[in-house]
């Protein structure tokens, strides 16, 4: 296996008329790496994947995938890559086995190899005994595993997964990620977009994209240590929603120096440049409103805190241009 990166992106730009979807981004992905690409809707994630797959021509810049230039050698590169769209692309009126056969023929697999790979995918997807059921009758988790199986029928070196677990229940998401770990363990490079921060924690490196620009890049631990703008205060209280309302109102009135206030599960997170001073003000505000507080503590940021901080930082910067 080559030691060169699986993906190299240099100053990549993609415009649609006057709209810049991908704005001068550069990064690389090592072979065998699980690389997470995170951003809000419309940030440029799917456009980047389509450029890397050779489905869209970049406006400027350069992208190499598995050593192939995506603008000149897309066809040969595509034979070594797999792609699972965020939209379910299997045929609902075909059985699971028929879908596998269809995609196997698209990939040009010979009959004997296709039969072997079909059996492997059916086992991987947990569909043994159900391979002759219509795909439309399968649960969301089974459909996702089947779609992944069809994307890797030809044993690609690199797989692009575009929000592969959107709308899938937590148990099925965990099972799906176990399959991703297995693929990575076998040397397959994984490029995955997701909205779930717990999934991003499982990636070896993560890139945050916002409004077409790469705003942070590193391992989850590096991002938490180096890319958090401000200190995170966690408030555990009796009424989290009321707490958010009180603190946001105080923020708007200039009474509380925080950059952000948000619900975080059953708790409230606030981000401030000085956690000690802000915590004292928060305690006073909540006491005045009669909201019972169990604790107010400065905590290490979660990846979600870092993500929101970086995306908001870019939004504020853009609004002042």
FENTA-V19686 format. One record per residue. RES is the residue in three letters. PSI is psi in whole degrees, -180 to 180 (NA if undefined). OMEGA is omega as a letter, one per 30 degrees, with the letter a starting at -180 (999 if undefined). Layout:
# FENTA-V19686
res:RES psi:PSI omega:OMEGA
res:RES psi:PSI omega:OMEGA
This chain:
# FENTA-V19686
res:UNK psi:138 omega:a
res:UNK psi:145 omega:l
res:UNK psi:-7 omega:l
res:UNK psi:152 omega:l
res:UNK psi:150 omega:l
res:UNK psi:-34 omega:a
res:UNK psi:133 omega:l
res:UNK psi:121 omega:l
res:UNK psi:127 omega:a
res:UNK psi:114 omega:l
res:UNK psi:45 omega:a
res:UNK psi:130 omega:l
res:UNK psi:136 omega:l
res:UNK psi:118 omega:l
res:UNK psi:148 omega:l
res:UNK psi:97 omega:a
res:UNK psi:-124 omega:l
res:UNK psi:-6 omega:a
res:UNK psi:127 omega:l
res:UNK psi:108 omega:a
res:UNK psi:-37 omega:l
res:UNK psi:124 omega:a
res:UNK psi:87 omega:l
res:UNK psi:57 omega:a
res:UNK psi:148 omega:l
res:UNK psi:133 omega:l
res:UNK psi:170 omega:l
res:UNK psi:158 omega:l
res:UNK psi:125 omega:a
res:UNK psi:157 omega:l
res:UNK psi:137 omega:a
res:UNK psi:4 omega:a
res:UNK psi:148 omega:l
res:UNK psi:109 omega:a
res:UNK psi:123 omega:l
res:UNK psi:138 omega:a
res:UNK psi:109 omega:a
res:UNK psi:143 omega:l
res:UNK psi:161 omega:l
res:UNK psi:168 omega:l
res:UNK psi:135 omega:l
res:UNK psi:9 omega:a
res:UNK psi:-21 omega:a
res:UNK psi:8 omega:a
res:UNK psi:-55 omega:a
res:UNK psi:-37 omega:l
res:UNK psi:-42 omega:l
res:UNK psi:-45 omega:l
res:UNK psi:-43 omega:a
res:UNK psi:-34 omega:l
res:UNK psi:-44 omega:a
res:UNK psi:-28 omega:l
res:UNK psi:-5 omega:a
res:UNK psi:14 omega:a
res:UNK psi:-23 omega:l
res:UNK psi:141 omega:l
res:UNK psi:129 omega:l
res:UNK psi:148 omega:l
res:UNK psi:-41 omega:l
res:UNK psi:173 omega:a
res:UNK psi:-172 omega:a
res:UNK psi:143 omega:l
res:UNK psi:129 omega:l
res:UNK psi:129 omega:l
res:UNK psi:120 omega:a
res:UNK psi:32 omega:l
res:UNK psi:0 omega:a
res:UNK psi:139 omega:l
res:UNK psi:123 omega:a
res:UNK psi:-21 omega:l
res:UNK psi:-24 omega:a
res:UNK psi:-23 omega:a
res:UNK psi:35 omega:a
res:UNK psi:-43 omega:a
res:UNK psi:-48 omega:a
res:UNK psi:-36 omega:l
res:UNK psi:-42 omega:a
res:UNK psi:-27 omega:l
res:UNK psi:-14 omega:a
res:UNK psi:3 omega:a
res:UNK psi:154 omega:l
res:UNK psi:157 omega:a
res:UNK psi:128 omega:l
res:UNK psi:114 omega:a
res:UNK psi:157 omega:l
res:UNK psi:-21 omega:l
res:UNK psi:136 omega:a
res:UNK psi:119 omega:a
res:UNK psi:3 omega:l
res:UNK psi:162 omega:a
res:UNK psi:116 omega:a
res:UNK psi:-26 omega:a
res:UNK psi:8 omega:l
res:UNK psi:155 omega:l
res:UNK psi:169 omega:l
res:UNK psi:-46 omega:a
res:UNK psi:-38 omega:l
res:UNK psi:-37 omega:l
res:UNK psi:-44 omega:l
res:UNK psi:-45 omega:l
res:UNK psi:-42 omega:a
res:UNK psi:-50 omega:a
res:UNK psi:-34 omega:l
res:UNK psi:-39 omega:l
res:UNK psi:-35 omega:l
res:UNK psi:-40 omega:l
res:UNK psi:-4 omega:l
res:UNK psi:24 omega:a
res:UNK psi:137 omega:l
res:UNK psi:158 omega:a
res:UNK psi:-45 omega:a
res:UNK psi:-43 omega:l
res:UNK psi:-39 omega:l
res:UNK psi:-41 omega:l
res:UNK psi:-41 omega:l
res:UNK psi:-46 omega:a
res:UNK psi:-35 omega:l
res:UNK psi:-45 omega:l
res:UNK psi:-40 omega:a
res:UNK psi:-42 omega:a
res:UNK psi:-40 omega:l
res:UNK psi:-42 omega:l
res:UNK psi:-45 omega:a
res:UNK psi:-41 omega:a
res:UNK psi:-5 omega:a
res:UNK psi:29 omega:a
res:UNK psi:16 omega:l
res:UNK psi:124 omega:a
res:UNK psi:-9 omega:a
res:UNK psi:11 omega:a
res:UNK psi:-19 omega:a
res:UNK psi:11 omega:l
res:UNK psi:149 omega:l
res:UNK psi:139 omega:a
res:UNK psi:-32 omega:l
res:UNK psi:-22 omega:a
res:UNK psi:-6 omega:a
res:UNK psi:153 omega:l
res:UNK psi:166 omega:a
res:UNK psi:-42 omega:a
res:UNK psi:-44 omega:l
res:UNK psi:-40 omega:l
res:UNK psi:-43 omega:a
res:UNK psi:-42 omega:a
res:UNK psi:-36 omega:l
res:UNK psi:-42 omega:l
res:UNK psi:-40 omega:l
res:UNK psi:-43 omega:l
res:UNK psi:-41 omega:l
res:UNK psi:-32 omega:a
res:UNK psi:-21 omega:a
res:UNK psi:17 omega:l
res:UNK psi:-38 omega:a
res:UNK psi:15 omega:l
res:UNK psi:60 omega:a
res:UNK psi:155 omega:l
res:UNK psi:-24 omega:a
res:UNK psi:136 omega:l
res:UNK psi:128 omega:l
res:UNK psi:124 omega:l
res:UNK psi:110 omega:a
res:UNK psi:100 omega:a
res:UNK psi:59 omega:a
res:UNK psi:-21 omega:a
res:UNK psi:16 omega:l
res:UNK psi:128 omega:l
res:UNK psi:10 omega:a
res:UNK psi:145 omega:a
res:UNK psi:159 omega:a
res:UNK psi:-38 omega:l
res:UNK psi:-44 omega:l
res:UNK psi:-35 omega:l
res:UNK psi:-44 omega:l
res:UNK psi:-42 omega:l
res:UNK psi:-37 omega:l
res:UNK psi:-41 omega:a
res:UNK psi:-28 omega:l
res:UNK psi:-37 omega:l
res:UNK psi:-38 omega:l
res:UNK psi:-43 omega:l
res:UNK psi:-40 omega:l
res:UNK psi:-44 omega:l
res:UNK psi:-46 omega:l
res:UNK psi:-37 omega:l
res:UNK psi:-25 omega:l
res:UNK psi:2 omega:l
res:UNK psi:1 omega:l
res:UNK psi:135 omega:l
res:UNK psi:135 omega:a
res:UNK psi:124 omega:l
res:UNK psi:111 omega:a
res:UNK psi:134 omega:l
res:UNK psi:144 omega:a
res:UNK psi:156 omega:l
res:UNK psi:-6 omega:a
res:UNK psi:118 omega:a
res:UNK psi:-30 omega:l
res:UNK psi:-31 omega:l
res:UNK psi:-39 omega:l
res:UNK psi:-31 omega:l
res:UNK psi:-26 omega:a
res:UNK psi:-6 omega:l
res:UNK psi:148 omega:l
res:UNK psi:-37 omega:l
res:UNK psi:154 omega:a
res:UNK psi:138 omega:l
res:UNK psi:133 omega:l
res:UNK psi:126 omega:l
res:UNK psi:136 omega:a
res:UNK psi:126 omega:a
res:UNK psi:41 omega:l
res:UNK psi:-5 omega:a
res:UNK psi:142 omega:l
res:UNK psi:114 omega:a
res:UNK psi:-15 omega:l
res:UNK psi:150 omega:a
res:UNK psi:132 omega:l
res:UNK psi:-178 omega:l
res:UNK psi:159 omega:l
res:UNK psi:-41 omega:a
res:UNK psi:-38 omega:l
res:UNK psi:-42 omega:a
res:UNK psi:-42 omega:a
res:UNK psi:-36 omega:a
res:UNK psi:-32 omega:a
res:UNK psi:-15 omega:a
res:UNK psi:16 omega:l
res:UNK psi:124 omega:l
res:UNK psi:96 omega:a
res:UNK psi:179 omega:a
res:UNK psi:144 omega:a
res:UNK psi:129 omega:l
res:UNK psi:128 omega:l
res:UNK psi:128 omega:a
res:UNK psi:119 omega:l
res:UNK psi:118 omega:a
res:UNK psi:175 omega:a
res:UNK psi:-32 omega:a
res:UNK psi:92 omega:a
res:UNK psi:-41 omega:a
res:UNK psi:-41 omega:l
res:UNK psi:-37 omega:l
res:UNK psi:-44 omega:l
res:UNK psi:-45 omega:a
res:UNK psi:-45 omega:a
res:UNK psi:-46 omega:a
res:UNK psi:-37 omega:l
res:UNK psi:-38 omega:l
res:UNK psi:-42 omega:l
res:UNK psi:-37 omega:l
res:UNK psi:-46 omega:a
res:UNK psi:-32 omega:a
res:UNK psi:-1 omega:l
res:UNK psi:16 omega:a
res:UNK psi:-15 omega:a
res:UNK psi:119 omega:a
res:UNK psi:82 omega:l
res:UNK psi:153 omega:l
res:UNK psi:-26 omega:a
res:UNK psi:145 omega:l
res:UNK psi:128 omega:a
res:UNK psi:151 omega:l
res:UNK psi:140 omega:l
res:UNK psi:87 omega:a
res:UNK psi:-127 omega:l
res:UNK psi:-3 omega:a
res:UNK psi:177 omega:l
res:UNK psi:134 omega:l
res:UNK psi:135 omega:l
res:UNK psi:144 omega:l
res:UNK psi:126 omega:a
res:UNK psi:156 omega:l
res:UNK psi:-26 omega:l
res:UNK psi:98 omega:a
res:UNK psi:-37 omega:a
res:UNK psi:-48 omega:a
res:UNK psi:-44 omega:a
res:UNK psi:-36 omega:a
res:UNK psi:-40 omega:l
res:UNK psi:-42 omega:l
res:UNK psi:-43 omega:l
res:UNK psi:-45 omega:l
res:UNK psi:-42 omega:a
res:UNK psi:-43 omega:a
res:UNK psi:-45 omega:a
res:UNK psi:-36 omega:l
res:UNK psi:-42 omega:a
res:UNK psi:-28 omega:l
res:UNK psi:-1 omega:l
res:UNK psi:24 omega:l
res:UNK psi:120 omega:a
res:UNK psi:129 omega:a
res:UNK psi:129 omega:l
res:UNK psi:-41 omega:l
res:UNK psi:151 omega:l
res:UNK psi:116 omega:a
res:UNK psi:145 omega:l
res:UNK psi:123 omega:a
res:UNK psi:164 omega:l
res:UNK psi:142 omega:a
res:UNK psi:148 omega:l
res:UNK psi:169 omega:l
res:UNK psi:-33 omega:l
res:UNK psi:-40 omega:l
res:UNK psi:-45 omega:a
res:UNK psi:-42 omega:l
res:UNK psi:-51 omega:a
res:UNK psi:-41 omega:l
res:UNK psi:-44 omega:a
res:UNK psi:-40 omega:l
res:UNK psi:-43 omega:l
res:UNK psi:-38 omega:l
res:UNK psi:-42 omega:l
res:UNK psi:-41 omega:l
res:UNK psi:-43 omega:l
res:UNK psi:-43 omega:a
res:UNK psi:-45 omega:a
res:UNK psi:-37 omega:a
res:UNK psi:-15 omega:l
res:UNK psi:6 omega:l
res:UNK psi:NA omega:999
